[in-house]
Amino acid sequence: MNTKPEQIYYFTLSLNYQQCESLYFPGNHKVVLTAENGTRVQIPSSRLRSHVHSYGLSGRFRLIVGNDNKIRTFEKIR
């Protein structure tokens, strides 16, 4: 049995509120982010929406993807 381990990606994001508005456009269901290690990862825009505040979105985030390529967690770590 060849099981792929979980993958962990880190992102540092800094977007003002106007930049975050595109997360709410109809049909904009996915966002492509570049992790700190250079890997490009596509995630549902809804994962970012929960972290948007009146000033925008800012911080360092961790994404954990299971061996089935499903998101386990997307969380702000600072």
C-alpha positions in Angstrom: 0.0 0.0 0.0 1.5 3.3 -1.1 -0.1 6.1 0.9 0.8 9.7 0.3 1.4 11.6 3.5 -0.5 14.8 4.5 1.0 17.9 2.9 1.4 21.2 4.9 1.7 24.5 3.2 2.3 28.0 4.7 1.2 31.3 3.2 1.8 34.9 4.2 -1.1 37.0 2.9 -1.7 40.8 3.0 -4.7 42.1 1.1 -6.6 45.3 1.7 -10.4 45.2 1.8 -10.9 46.3 -1.8 -8.6 43.4 -3.0 -10.7 41.0 -0.9 -13.9 42.0 -2.6 -13.1 39.7 -5.6 -13.5 36.7 -3.2 -17.3 37.5 -3.2 -17.8 37.9 -7.0 -20.3 35.4 -8.5 -18.5 32.5 -10.2 -15.2 33.2 -8.3 -15.2 29.9 -6.3 -11.5 29.1 -6.3 -8.3 31.0 -5.5 -4.7 30.0 -6.5 -2.2 30.8 -3.7 1.6 30.4 -3.9 3.0 28.7 -0.7 6.2 29.9 0.9 8.0 26.9 -0.7 6.8 28.0 -4.1 4.1 25.4 -4.6 0.9 26.7 -6.2 -2.2 25.5 -4.5 -5.9 26.0 -5.5 -8.4 26.3 -2.6 -12.1 27.3 -2.4 -12.4 31.1 -1.9 -14.8 30.4 1.0 -11.7 29.3 3.0 -10.3 32.8 2.7 -13.7 34.7 3.3 -13.9 33.6 6.9 -10.6 35.5 7.6 -11.6 38.8 5.9 -12.1 41.7 8.3 -12.9 45.4 7.8 -9.2 46.1 7.0 -8.8 43.1 4.7 -7.0 39.9 5.2 -3.5 39.7 6.7 -1.4 37.1 8.5 0.4 33.8 8.2 -1.8 30.8 7.4 -1.3 27.0 7.4 -3.1 24.6 5.0 -3.1 20.9 5.7 -4.2 18.7 2.8 -4.9 15.0 3.5 -3.5 12.1 1.4 -6.9 12.2 -0.5 -6.1 15.8 -1.6 -8.9 17.1 0.6 -8.4 20.1 2.8 -8.1 19.1 6.5 -7.5 22.6 7.9 -6.9 26.2 6.7 -6.1 28.3 9.7 -4.5 31.6 10.6 -1.4 30.9 12.8 -0.4 34.6 13.4 
